[in-house]
Amino acid sequence: MKKIFTCLVFIVQSVYGFAQTTSTFEDLTLSPSSYWNGSDGSGGFTDVNAYFENQYSDGYWEGFAYSNTTDIITNDYSNQYSAYTGSGVGHSQNYAVSYGNSIVRLLNGANTKPVTGFYVTNTTLTALTIKNGDPYGFSKAFGGPSGNDQDWFQLAITGYRNNAAIADTVKIKLADYTFSDNSKDYILDTWRWVSLDSLGAVDSLIFILSSTDNGSFGMNTPAYFALDHFNEPLYDSSVAKGSTLALYKTNSLFKSWASTCTVTRGLQNFTVKSGPLASVGVDTNGIGKPDGSIVSLGDSGVAVLEFATPIKNGAGPDFAVFENSFDGKFLELAFVEVSSDGVNYVRFPAISKTNAYTQLGNSAQMDADLLYNLAGKYAANYGTPFDLEELKNNSLLDLNNITHVKLIDVIGIIDLTISSKDSLVNPVNDPFPTAFPSCGFDLDAVGVINQNDLATSVTKSSTPLLNIYPNPSANQFNVSLLNQSYLGEQLSVFDANGLLIVSKEIEAINTIDASAWHNGIYYIRLGNTAQKIIKID
């Protein structure tokens, strides 16, 4: 059985240096399973370039708190501080919680630059109250007894500059039961990006909640939401905007190109199961250099590419994927996975900050700076780079012997029941439907930047020259020569980076001392063949 695994280690964008400009709340000190709610009377807290206001009086608080509590079960006011996700963005510990109307003030020059956005989710208290009502009969279960009540719970964000409100207000539904098809009703239970790009530069923001469930004392729905990664920088922009990461097809970094390509076509419209498949191009259009000859994958179609020389984890990006977007704005995206055995695949963590509430049509224009680790984010002839370092410490991969790259088309539909999800389990929105023969990701090429030249200088033999045992080993490898015609030839051991570790004349029986080696993968080479060994304590 083939297996697919998603790497979560590098989901959190702050890993790439964003933390210095992003309010992640991780530097705010908390004991385990605790929170700060302003009981010290300080009136708020600062994280990086933002001040989060708080009002506290006689045991009651309003504004912002911060928390690391993880209760996703309790539905009463003893559980005011838990995000419904059970953690912060990317399984981080700390996050902010807002109650009532709340204010953020931007500091240290952040108020002179466009504010980017933040991640939001419901608190457990609010989500479970929306789902079930509260234990006291004060707040209703959304949808009502029939499920047809047109209920919603909304967050509105208004920007201010020099004490004057900016005309535009950003709104996001944290729960929406207004669909004619009740199966599409939802309560937000993941961290969802909220873009504030339309607000431009602001010096403060006001957050206001509203609901269809109201009574004589105001809103009945618990007025809480959770916030994380406030004002996080966006990703690398399009080529037209001056991308610094896109790689042109003639770049001297490229050493080789995919040598085989096998495509399993997807439908032209994923929702029409009896409909036609994508049909433009042939599998071999995916091999060699980018030349504009493409093969279309279709909705959720798959391409598997192999290489004459395995890809290795070197300095910087290790390979790049080319699509044929004609203008760099109409983008058809794909997830990228790699394997070192053709069976176990690991997916690069991918993030889409594109609005996932309004479906993009087949003439939509997209912003590359909202996309991370999704192939196809650049215009034709420019490759999207991928760095194997992001998948380090994954036991399913030999990062210096990547033999397969798999591309899986992003369906594009935002329907939560069938959408392609990013690493934060949010729908990836790209043009849909695109019901024509060239629909889906249009693969042009995959170029290799860092390749394992040690692996290419040897061949795999169906008849091994050596019997190596034990393998893996902690201290010593016993090596028996199976073909005596090689007696006296040079036996070499290389580490995964191609560094020579051992060199000796081969005998019938050999012992190799590995006690001082670091744990990892090594190659024993004899003649024109090599066999892999693993050192592990």
C-alpha positions in Angstrom: 0.0 0.0 0.0 1.3 3.4 -0.9 1.4 5.9 2.0 1.3 9.7 2.0 2.5 11.7 5.0 2.3 15.4 5.6 5.2 17.1 7.3 4.1 19.4 10.1 7.5 20.5 11.3 7.6 23.7 9.2 3.9 24.6 9.0 4.4 27.7 11.2 5.7 30.5 9.0 7.7 32.1 11.8 10.2 29.3 11.4 11.4 31.2 8.4 12.2 34.4 10.3 8.7 35.9 10.4 8.6 35.8 14.2 10.5 39.1 14.5 7.6 41.0 12.9 4.7 38.8 13.8 2.7 38.6 17.0 2.8 34.9 17.8 2.5 35.3 21.6 5.1 32.6 22.1 7.4 34.9 24.0 4.7 35.7 26.6 5.3 33.7 29.7 2.6 31.3 30.9 2.5 28.2 33.1 1.1 25.1 31.4 -2.7 25.2 30.8 -3.0 28.8 32.0 -3.9 32.2 30.7 -3.4 35.9 31.4 -6.6 38.0 31.5 -5.5 41.4 32.8 -6.0 40.7 36.5 -2.7 42.5 37.2 -4.4 45.7 36.2 -1.8 46.5 33.5 -4.4 47.4 30.9 -3.0 45.2 28.1 0.1 43.6 26.7 2.6 44.1 23.9 3.8 41.4 21.5 6.4 42.5 19.0 4.9 45.5 17.2 1.3 45.5 18.5 -0.4 46.4 21.8 -3.4 44.4 22.7 -5.8 46.4 25.0 -7.5 44.8 28.0 -10.0 46.1 30.6 -10.3 44.3 34.0 -12.5 45.1 36.9 -14.0 43.1 39.8 -13.1 39.8 38.3 -14.5 40.6 34.8 -12.4 41.2 31.7 -12.9 42.5 28.2 -10.6 43.0 25.2 -7.6 40.7 24.7 -6.2 37.9 26.9 -3.6 35.3 26.0 -3.7 31.6 26.7 -2.2 28.2 26.2 -5.2 26.2 27.4 -6.3 23.2 25.3 -9.8 22.3 26.4 -11.9 21.4 23.4 -14.7 19.7 25.3 -16.1 22.0 28.1 -19.1 24.1 27.1 -19.4 26.6 30.0 -17.8 29.9 31.1 -15.1 28.1 33.1 -13.6 27.5 29.6 -13.3 31.0 28.3 -9.7 30.8 27.1 -9.4 27.7 24.9 -9.2 27.8 21.1 -11.4 25.2 19.5 -8.3 24.0 17.6 -6.7 22.9 20.8 -3.5 24.9 20.1 -2.2 27.9 18.3 -1.3 28.1 14.6 0.8 25.2 13.5 0.4 23.4 16.9 2.1 26.3 18.7 1.3 26.8 22.3 0.2 30.4 22.9 -2.5 32.5 21.2 -4.7 35.5 22.0 -8.3 35.4 23.0 -10.8 38.3 22.6 -13.9 38.9 24.6 -16.4 41.7 23.7 -15.2 44.6 21.5 -11.4 44.7 21.4 -8.6 47.0 20.1 -5.1 46.4 18.8 -2.7 49.4 18.4 0.3 49.1 16.0 3.7 50.2 17.3 7.3 50.8 16.3 6.7 51.7 12.6 4.2 49.0 12.0 1.6 51.7 11.8 3.3 53.2 8.7 3.1 50.0 6.6 0.0 48.1 5.3 -1.3 45.7 7.9 -1.3 42.1 6.5 -3.8 40.1 8.5 -4.0 37.4 11.1 -5.3 33.9 11.8 -8.6 33.4 13.5 -10.7 30.6 14.9 -13.5 30.1 17.4 -13.1 29.4 21.0 -14.4 26.1 22.4 -17.1 27.9 24.4 -18.4 29.7 21.4 -18.2 26.9 19.0 -20.0 24.4 21.2 -22.6 26.9 22.1 -23.3 27.5 18.4 -23.4 23.8 17.8 -25.5 22.7 20.8 -26.9 25.8 22.6 -25.8 26.5 26.1 -26.7 24.5 29.2 -29.0 27.2 30.5 -31.2 27.8 27.5 -29.8 31.3 27.0 -28.1 30.8 23.7 -29.7 28.9 20.8 -28.2 26.1 18.8 -27.7 27.5 15.3 -30.0 26.3 12.6 -32.8 25.8 15.2 -34.7 22.5 15.6 -35.2 22.1 11.8 -31.6 23.1 11.0 -33.0 25.7 8.5 -32.7 28.8 10.6 -30.5 31.3 8.8 -28.0 31.9 11.5 -24.5 33.4 11.4 -21.7 34.6 13.7 -19.5 37.3 12.3 -16.3 39.2 13.1 -15.8 42.7 11.7 -12.5 44.5 11.7 -12.3 48.3 11.2 -9.1 50.1 10.7 -8.3 53.6 12.1 -5.7 56.1 11.0 -5.2 59.3 13.0 -8.5 58.6 14.9 -10.5 58.4 11.7 -12.1 55.1 10.6 -11.0 53.8 7.2 -14.0 53.3 4.9 -13.5 49.6 4.3 -14.4 47.0 7.0 -13.2 43.4 6.7 -15.8 40.8 7.7 -15.5 37.1 8.2 -18.1 34.5 9.2 -16.9 32.4 12.1 -20.1 30.3 11.7 -22.5 30.3 8.8 -25.8 28.5 8.7 -27.3 30.5 5.8 -26.8 27.9 3.1 -29.8 26.4 1.3 -27.9 23.1 1.5 -27.6 22.5 5.3 -24.6 20.2 4.7 -22.6 23.3 3.8 -23.3 25.0 7.1 -20.1 25.4 9.2 -18.5 26.5 12.5 -14.9 27.5 11.9 -12.8 24.9 13.6 -9.4 25.6 12.0 -7.1 28.6 12.0 -8.2 30.6 9.0 -6.2 33.6 7.5 -8.0 36.9 7.5 -6.5 39.4 5.0 -6.5 43.0 6.0 -4.8 44.1 2.8 -7.7 46.4 1.9 -7.2 48.5 5.0 -3.7 49.6 4.1 -1.6 51.3 6.8 -3.5 51.8 10.1 -2.5 52.7 13.6 -5.3 50.7 15.3 -7.9 48.1 14.7 -11.3 47.5 16.3 -12.8 44.0 16.4 -16.5 43.7 16.8 -18.6 40.5 16.9 -22.2 40.1 15.9 -24.7 37.3 15.6 -28.3 36.5 14.5 -28.9 35.2 18.1 -29.8 38.3 20.1 -32.0 39.1 23.1 -33.0 42.1 25.2 -29.5 42.3 26.7 -27.7 42.1 23.4 -26.0 39.2 21.7 -26.7 35.8 23.1 -23.8 34.0 21.3 -20.7 34.0 23.5 -18.6 37.0 22.3 -15.2 35.3 22.0 -12.7 34.5 19.2 -9.1 33.4 19.2 -6.3 35.2 17.2 -2.8 34.2 16.3 0.1 35.3 14.0 -1.1 38.9 13.9 0.5 41.0 11.1 2.5 38.1 9.7 4.4 39.0 6.5 3.1 37.6 3.2 5.1 35.2 1.0 7.2 35.7 -2.0 5.4 37.8 -4.6 4.8 37.2 -8.3 7.4 37.7 -11.0 5.7 40.8 -12.2 6.0 42.3 -8.6 9.7 41.4 -8.4 9.8 37.9 -7.0 13.0 37.0 -5.3 12.5 33.2 -5.3 11.1 32.3 -8.7 13.7 30.5 -10.8 13.9 31.2 -14.6 14.2 28.1 -16.7 17.7 29.0 -18.0 19.1 29.5 -14.5 22.6 27.9 -14.2 21.5 26.3 -10.9 19.6 23.6 -12.8 21.7 20.5 -13.2 19.2 18.1 -14.7 15.5 17.5 -15.4 13.0 14.7 -14.8 13.6 11.7 -17.0 10.2 9.9 -16.7 6.7 11.2 -16.1 3.6 9.1 -15.4 0.2 11.0 -15.2 -3.1 9.8 -13.8 -5.6 12.2 -15.2 -8.3 13.9 -13.1 -11.8 15.0 -14.1 -12.4 18.2 -16.0 -15.0 19.0 -13.3 -14.5 17.2 -10.0 -18.2 17.4 -9.1 -19.3 15.6 -12.3 -18.1 12.1 -11.7 -19.3 10.8 -15.1 -17.7 13.7 -17.0 -14.6 13.7 -19.2 -11.0 13.7 -18.0 -8.4 16.3 -18.8 -6.8 15.4 -22.1 -4.3 18.0 -23.2 -0.7 16.9 -23.7 1.0 13.6 -23.1 3.0 12.2 -20.2 6.4 12.8 -21.9 5.7 16.5 -22.0 6.6 16.6 -18.3 10.2 15.5 -18.9 13.2 17.5 -19.9 13.5 21.3 -19.9 10.5 23.7 -19.9 9.4 24.3 -23.4 5.8 25.2 -23.2 4.7 21.6 -24.1 2.5 20.7 -21.1 0.4 17.8 -19.8 -2.8 18.8 -18.0 -3.5 16.9 -14.8 -7.2 17.7 -14.3 -9.0 18.1 -11.0 -7.0 16.1 -8.4 -4.9 14.5 -11.1 -1.5 13.2 -10.3 1.9 13.2 -12.0 4.8 11.1 -10.7 8.3 12.1 -12.0 11.6 10.2 -11.7 15.2 11.2 -12.3 18.3 9.7 -13.7 20.1 11.3 -10.8 18.5 11.4 -7.4 17.8 14.7 -5.8 19.7 15.5 -2.6 19.3 18.0 0.3 21.9 20.7 -0.5 22.3 24.4 0.1 19.1 26.4 -0.7 16.3 25.0 -2.9 16.8 21.5 -4.3 14.4 21.4 -7.2 11.8 23.5 -8.9 8.4 22.8 -10.5 7.3 24.6 -13.7 3.7 25.3 -14.7 2.5 27.4 -17.7 0.4 30.3 -16.2 0.3 32.7 -19.0 0.1 35.9 -16.9 1.2 34.8 -13.4 -2.3 35.8 -12.1 -4.5 32.9 -13.3 -2.9 30.2 -11.3 -3.6 26.4 -11.2 -1.9 24.9 -8.2 -0.5 21.6 -7.1 0.7 20.0 -3.9 4.2 18.5 -4.0 5.4 15.3 -2.4 8.7 13.4 -2.5 9.8 9.8 -2.0 13.1 8.0 -1.8 11.5 4.6 -2.5 8.5 5.3 -4.7 6.1 4.0 -2.0 6.2 6.3 1.0 5.6 9.9 0.0 5.9 13.0 2.2 4.1 16.2 1.4 5.7 19.7 1.6 3.8 21.8 4.1 1.7 24.1 2.0 -0.3 27.3 3.0 -2.9 29.2 1.1 -4.0 32.6 2.5 -6.3 33.2 -0.4 -9.8 34.0 0.7 -11.6 30.7 1.1 -15.1 32.1 1.5 -15.7 33.3 -2.1 -15.1 30.8 -4.9 -12.7 31.9 -7.5 -14.1 31.4 -11.0 -12.4 30.4 -14.2 -11.3 33.9 -15.0 -10.0 34.7 -11.5 -6.8 36.5 -10.7 -4.7 35.4 -7.7 -1.9 36.8 -5.6 1.3 34.7 -5.4 2.2 36.4 -2.1 -0.7 34.5 -0.4 0.7 31.1 -1.4 3.5 29.0 0.1 4.9 25.7 -1.1 2.3 25.3 -3.8 3.6 24.5 -7.3 2.2 26.8 -10.0 2.4 30.1 -8.1 4.6 31.8 -10.8 4.2 32.6 -14.4 5.2 30.2 -17.2 9.0 29.6 -17.5 9.5 30.4 -13.8 9.9 27.5 -11.4 8.5 27.3 -7.9 11.5 26.1 -5.7 11.3 23.5 -3.0 13.8 22.9 -0.2 14.2 19.3 1.2 15.5 20.8 4.5 11.8 21.4 5.4 11.3 17.6 5.5 14.3 16.8 7.7 14.1 14.2 10.4 11.4 12.3 8.6 12.2 8.6 9.0 10.4 7.8 5.7 12.8 9.8 3.6 16.5 9.6 2.6 16.8 13.3 1.8 20.0 12.7 -0.2 18.4 10.1 -2.4 15.0 11.5 -3.5 14.0 9.4 -6.5 10.4 10.5 -7.1 8.5 13.8 -7.1 4.7 13.6 -7.0 2.4 16.5 -8.0 -1.3 16.4 -7.0 -3.6 19.0 -8.6 -5.5 21.3 -6.2 -9.2 20.8 -7.0 -9.8 24.5 -6.3 -13.4 24.2 -5.0 -13.9 25.7 -1.5 -16.7 23.3 -0.5 -15.4 22.0 2.8 -16.7 18.4 2.1 -14.5 17.9 -1.0 -12.0 20.7 -1.2 -8.2 20.2 -1.3 -6.9 21.3 2.2 -3.6 23.0 3.0 -1.4 22.1 6.0 -3.7 24.1 8.3 -6.7 22.2 7.0 -8.1 25.1 5.1 -9.5 24.9 1.6 -7.1 25.9 -1.2 -9.1 28.2 -3.4 -8.1 28.3 -7.1 -10.2 28.7 -10.3 -13.1 26.3 -10.3 -14.8 25.0 -12.3 -12.4 24.9 -15.3 -14.2 22.3 -17.3 -12.1 22.1 -20.4 -9.5 19.6 -21.7 -6.6 21.6 -20.3 -8.0 21.9 -16.8 -6.0 21.5 -13.7 -2.3 21.9 -13.1 -0.4 22.1 -16.4 3.0 20.5 -15.8 5.8 21.7 -18.0 8.9 20.4 -16.2 10.7 19.6 -12.9 14.3 20.8 -12.6 17.0 19.4 -10.3 19.3 21.9 -8.5 21.1 19.6 -6.0 21.7 16.1 -7.2 23.4 13.1 -5.6 26.3 12.6 -8.0 27.5 9.7 -5.9 24.3 7.9 -6.7 24.5 8.6 -10.4 28.1 7.3 -10.7 26.9 3.8 -9.6 24.3 1.4 -10.8 21.9 -0.9 -9.0 22.6 -4.5 -9.5 20.1 -7.3 -9.3 22.9 -9.5 -8.0 24.6 -7.7 -5.0 28.4 -8.0 -4.9 28.5 -7.7 -1.1 26.7 -9.4 1.8 26.5 -6.7 4.6 25.4 -7.6 8.1 24.1 -6.4 10.5 22.4 -3.6 8.6 21.4 -1.3 10.3 24.3 -1.5 12.8 25.4 0.5 15.8 29.1 -0.3 15.8 30.3 -2.6 13.1 29.4 -3.8 9.6 30.6 -7.3 8.4 31.1 -7.3 4.7 31.5 -10.5 2.7 32.6 -10.5 -1.0 30.2 -12.5 -3.1 32.1 -12.2 -6.4 35.7 -13.1 -5.9 36.7 -11.5 -9.2 36.6 -8.2 -7.3 39.3 -9.3 -4.8 41.9 -6.5 -4.3 39.7 -3.8 -5.8 39.0 -0.6 -3.9 36.1 -0.6 -1.4 34.8 2.9 -0.5 32.3 4.1 2.0 30.7 7.6 1.5 28.3 9.5 3.7 25.1 10.8 2.3 26.8 14.1 1.3 29.3 12.2 -0.8 32.2 12.6 1.7 34.7 9.6 1.6 34.7 7.9 5.0 36.6 4.7 4.4 38.8 3.4 1.6 40.5 0.0 1.5 41.3 -3.0 -0.7 38.4 -5.5 -0.6 39.1 -8.9 0.9 36.9 -12.0 1.1 35.8 -11.1 4.6 35.9 -7.4 5.8 35.0 -5.6 9.0 34.2 -1.9 9.0 34.2 0.0 12.3 31.3 2.5 12.4 31.4 3.2 16.1 32.6 6.8 15.6 30.2 7.6 12.8 27.2 9.8 13.2 23.8 8.2 12.8 22.6 8.2 9.2 22.7 6.7 5.8 26.0 5.7 4.1 26.9 4.0 0.8 29.4 1.2 0.3 30.8 1.3 -3.2 32.6 -1.4 -5.1 33.3 -1.1 -8.8 30.3 0.5 -10.4 27.8 -0.6 -7.8 26.8 0.8 -4.4 24.8 -0.5 -1.5 23.1 1.5 1.3 23.9 0.9 4.9 22.5 2.6 8.0 24.3 3.6 11.2 22.0 3.9 14.2 22.8 3.6 17.9 
